[in-house]
Amino acid sequence: MAAASLRSVNPTLPRTLASPTRSPPFQSPFLRFAPASITSFSNLKPLVTPPAPSSSPFVTRSAAASPQERKTFHGLCYVVGDNIDTDQIIPAEFLTLVPSNPDEYQKLGSHALVGLPASYEDRFVEPGETKTKYSIVIGGENFGCGSSREHAPVCLGAAGAKAVVAQSYARIFFRNSVATGEIYPLDSEVRVCDECSTGDVATVELREGDSVLINHTTGKEYRLKAIGDAGPVIDAGGIFAYARKAGMIPSAAAA
Amino acid sequence: MASSVISSSPFVCKSSQPKDLGFPKSSQISVHRCQKRSISRKIVSVMAPQRSSSTTGSVKTGMTMTEKILAKAAEKSQVVPGDNIWVNVDVLMTHDVCGPGAFGIFKREFGEKAKVWDPEKIVVIPDHYIFTTDKRANRNVDIMREHCREQNIKYFYDITDLGDFRANPDYKGVCHVALAQEGHCRPGEVLLGTDSHTCTAGAFGQFATGIGNTDAGFVLGTGKILLKVPPTMRFILDGEMPSYLQAKDLILQIIGEISVAGATYKTMEFSGTTIESLTMEERMTLCNMVVEAGGKNGVIPPDATTFNYVENRTSVPFEPVYSDGNASFVADYRFDVSKLEPVVAKPHSPDNRALARECKDVKIDRVYIGSCTGGKTEDFMAAAKLFHAAGKQVKVPTFLVPATQKVWMDVYALPVPGAGGKTYAQIFEEAGCDTPTSSSCGACLGGPADTYARLNEPQVCVSTTNRNFPGRMGHKEGQIYLASPYTAAASALTGHVTDPREFLQ
């Protein structure tokens, strides 16, 4: 290709694009901004009140996240490949379902991953069911690319899946997973989708620092990158629940 | 011609021009709107890719356009990539597919009686599933109407008469094109939308990106969002654009180069002499597909072309910003556009690039021209020009879905240059295309089963849309070749994927 030779990567810069496969580790939005910026919330209308300095959500949250607090998911794996886009996770014809409506939330679960090609012999959710028997989805690179539809992490969570373990994620899918608290998007250090099979029995253990995926069927164990500050947001059930728990915003009942 | 363009390469300029023509200009430009017409056609950011030395007298770290827009929106003097900042949102766009969910979350979290943060900064554009008998799809438009009434949303482009879209004067069509046409895209602003192709608006030199329903629910209540400042990749496109190339070829070329995850979490900034020569609609095509490379946003430095477009559509004041000469970019790519050829993205990924002429043996079943990226007025003009130049009939069904009502009217009203006064629609009819249909997102994303031109069989389609993942246009075994309007029209005439040079020139 003509352009291949025309491409020039600035040699003084890190050649991040030489292997354009890995997304940078997620840094939680909720810990990184300086406390000073929290006060900008005080400019907001009554919907949001600034936290008192002594009850800074960031301090209390960090203190609360003791090493003993572990999350463990145990169940069957459902294995997919690279670049699983949101049309395959939830085809557009089902976007008429509104996730914030409880009935339609359940229906979204019944259609999770129904857009995968016929080469996937096992269905993620059996026809007529609303729940999946697989609690861990294992993928390759760039999981959740494509549209910004929040229906994608929602349908996985609604179907009963707990976590996705993939090599990397598309940005919007990752953010929607955290914002909704529907599913834990976990980064594997190696290409687990090539080493696991659909139906393998596995455990995901979320720990401070060194989370793991244990495949009991093969007997192999894989290190996962720390979920970091996104973890407590998902634990709480999404950004609103987290922000309320942390005192960033008042409870909905007050409105 | 091409060589003279190349000779204005930034690196040549740098040594031959006085130093004060470097980057300080940008601050003048950004403050004094009245001066903008006198700005240099040179993109200042390209002048000095390396960090500036202390001889400039400036100790402040340079920022890219995206960093500047976000810093301003966060009321900060400086941000760096990786900073998590609360950003004030200028415009929030939502549509019929994600709007009901976003408002549902807003009500659930802020209370049934809560009011949105600013009813004039929310733009609601029904466009996805409009011309369908699907009851839930119709209901979702009704839900949006209710919310807009209750919240006094100023910009709601409603449709009530599905029988004839022209009976709905407020109705526009595809949100990203309508946002631009209605003056909601303005340099220097922050635009969020519950749609991944919101990044289209980066063509206007603003920060624009897609968000989910939950984030949108938060924005509806507060007007703020927490964003991480992305690092910027710079793409410098120089050289005269050959007459048979379009912006779609450029972006497919770039995505093929960096892959569908090559810009994940990053900004893609486009500059260079080729970009300066592009119309607004072509720039929109370019920025539309940055998300197909995983990009958070795409951005193009605003210039006279931008200002002319924007000022004809809005009186809202705006402040354009530009990358500093000493801004840091995580990567630099250069393309000599004069040497590029028409390309397609083969099934089933937008980065599966091939030259159009390499695919001439691929037999196709249909052609689709439409969507936010390939259904604009100039996209139809290009197709009509090629049909006129060829003077032949299409060999496969060719579906035309103008993005908006305005585009539809252009198709029926505007003459094709050099075609003796014939309108686009007349030329399409002579070529045997399907009659241009009601404007909406159409079959780009499949949609309900009765969607016009939906791929209901495992057919091969050449499409001017932006995605070709399995099942994207309906059928899971359907094969979609993404292409420019020229290539799509040429392919319609032969029944195979076809390089448009066979009919142009």
Boltz contact constraints between the chains, C-beta under 6 A:
constraints:
  - contact:
      token1: [A, 2]
      token2: [B, 339]
      max_distance: 6.0
  - contact:
      token1: [A, 3]
      token2: [B, 253]
      max_distance: 6.0
  - contact:
      token1: [A, 3]
      token2: [B, 335]
      max_distance: 6.0
  - contact:
      token1: [A, 6]
      token2: [B, 335]
      max_distance: 6.0
  - contact:
      token1: [A, 6]
      token2: [B, 336]
      max_distance: 6.0
  - contact:
      token1: [A, 7]
      token2: [B, 333]
      max_distance: 6.0
  - contact:
      token1: [A, 8]
      token2: [B, 334]
      max_distance: 6.0
  - contact:
      token1: [A, 9]
      token2: [B, 331]
      max_distance: 6.0
  - contact:
      token1: [A, 10]
      token2: [B, 332]
      max_distance: 6.0
  - contact:
      token1: [A, 16]
      token2: [B, 330]
      max_distance: 6.0
  - contact:
      token1: [A, 17]
      token2: [B, 331]
      max_distance: 6.0
  - contact:
      token1: [A, 20]
      token2: [B, 258]
      max_distance: 6.0
  - contact:
      token1: [A, 20]
      token2: [B, 259]
      max_distance: 6.0
  - contact:
      token1: [A, 20]
      token2: [B, 262]
      max_distance: 6.0
  - contact:
      token1: [A, 23]
      token2: [B, 264]
      max_distance: 6.0
  - contact:
      token1: [A, 23]
      token2: [B, 265]
      max_distance: 6.0
  - contact:
      token1: [A, 24]
      token2: [B, 265]
      max_distance: 6.0
  - contact:
      token1: [A, 29]
      token2: [B, 84]
      max_distance: 6.0
  - contact:
      token1: [A, 29]
      token2: [B, 226]
      max_distance: 6.0
  - contact:
      token1: [A, 32]
      token2: [B, 84]
      max_distance: 6.0
  - contact:
      token1: [A, 33]
      token2: [B, 84]
      max_distance: 6.0
  - contact:
      token1: [A, 37]
      token2: [B, 86]
      max_distance: 6.0
  - contact:
      token1: [A, 40]
      token2: [B, 86]
      max_distance: 6.0
  - contact:
      token1: [A, 44]
      token2: [B, 222]
      max_distance: 6.0
  - contact:
      token1: [A, 47]
      token2: [B, 221]
      max_distance: 6.0
  - contact:
      token1: [A, 48]
      token2: [B, 222]
      max_distance: 6.0
  - contact:
      token1: [A, 83]
      token2: [B, 260]
      max_distance: 6.0
  - contact:
      token1: [A, 85]
      token2: [B, 469]
      max_distance: 6.0
  - contact:
      token1: [A, 87]
      token2: [B, 469]
      max_distance: 6.0
  - contact:
      token1: [A, 87]
      token2: [B, 471]
      max_distance: 6.0
  - contact:
      token1: [A, 87]
      token2: [B, 472]
      max_distance: 6.0
  - contact:
      token1: [A, 91]
      token2: [B, 471]
      max_distance: 6.0
  - contact:
      token1: [A, 92]
      token2: [B, 445]
      max_distance: 6.0
  - contact:
      token1: [A, 92]
      token2: [B, 446]
      max_distance: 6.0
  - contact:
      token1: [A, 92]
      token2: [B, 447]
      max_distance: 6.0
  - contact:
      token1: [A, 93]
      token2: [B, 446]
      max_distance: 6.0
  - contact:
      token1: [A, 93]
      token2: [B, 448]
      max_distance: 6.0
  - contact:
      token1: [A, 95]
      token2: [B, 97]
      max_distance: 6.0
  - contact:
      token1: [A, 96]
      token2: [B, 136]
      max_distance: 6.0
  - contact:
      token1: [A, 96]
      token2: [B, 137]
      max_distance: 6.0
  - contact:
      token1: [A, 98]
      token2: [B, 100]
      max_distance: 6.0
  - contact:
      token1: [A, 98]
      token2: [B, 101]
      max_distance: 6.0
  - contact:
      token1: [A, 99]
      token2: [B, 101]
      max_distance: 6.0
  - contact:
      token1: [A, 100]
      token2: [B, 101]
      max_distance: 6.0
  - contact:
      token1: [A, 100]
      token2: [B, 104]
      max_distance: 6.0
  - contact:
      token1: [A, 100]
      token2: [B, 105]
      max_distance: 6.0
  - contact:
      token1: [A, 115]
      token2: [B, 471]
      max_distance: 6.0
  - contact:
      token1: [A, 117]
      token2: [B, 470]
      max_distance: 6.0
  - contact:
      token1: [A, 117]
      token2: [B, 476]
      max_distance: 6.0
  - contact:
      token1: [A, 142]
      token2: [B, 261]
      max_distance: 6.0
  - contact:
      token1: [A, 145]
      token2: [B, 260]
      max_distance: 6.0
  - contact:
      token1: [A, 147]
      token2: [B, 196]
      max_distance: 6.0
  - contact:
      token1: [A, 148]
      token2: [B, 195]
      max_distance: 6.0
  - contact:
      token1: [A, 148]
      token2: [B, 196]
      max_distance: 6.0
  - contact:
      token1: [A, 148]
      token2: [B, 210]
      max_distance: 6.0
  - contact:
      token1: [A, 148]
      token2: [B, 212]
      max_distance: 6.0
  - contact:
      token1: [A, 150]
      token2: [B, 212]
      max_distance: 6.0
  - contact:
      token1: [A, 150]
      token2: [B, 213]
      max_distance: 6.0
  - contact:
      token1: [A, 170]
      token2: [B, 294]
      max_distance: 6.0
  - contact:
      token1: [A, 171]
      token2: [B, 264]
      max_distance: 6.0
  - contact:
      token1: [A, 171]
      token2: [B, 265]
      max_distance: 6.0
  - contact:
      token1: [A, 171]
      token2: [B, 296]
      max_distance: 6.0
  - contact:
      token1: [A, 172]
      token2: [B, 210]
      max_distance: 6.0
  - contact:
      token1: [A, 176]
      token2: [B, 212]
      max_distance: 6.0
  - contact:
      token1: [A, 179]
      token2: [B, 212]
      max_distance: 6.0
  - contact:
      token1: [A, 179]
      token2: [B, 214]
      max_distance: 6.0
  - contact:
      token1: [A, 179]
      token2: [B, 215]
      max_distance: 6.0
  - contact:
      token1: [A, 180]
      token2: [B, 214]
      max_distance: 6.0
  - contact:
      token1: [A, 240]
      token2: [B, 109]
      max_distance: 6.0
  - contact:
      token1: [A, 252]
      token2: [B, 109]
      max_distance: 6.0
  - contact:
      token1: [A, 252]
      token2: [B, 111]
      max_distance: 6.0
  - contact:
      token1: [A, 255]
      token2: [B, 110]
      max_distance: 6.0
  - contact:
      token1: [A, 255]
      token2: [B, 111]
      max_distance: 6.0
  - contact:
      token1: [A, 255]
      token2: [B, 114]
      max_distance: 6.0
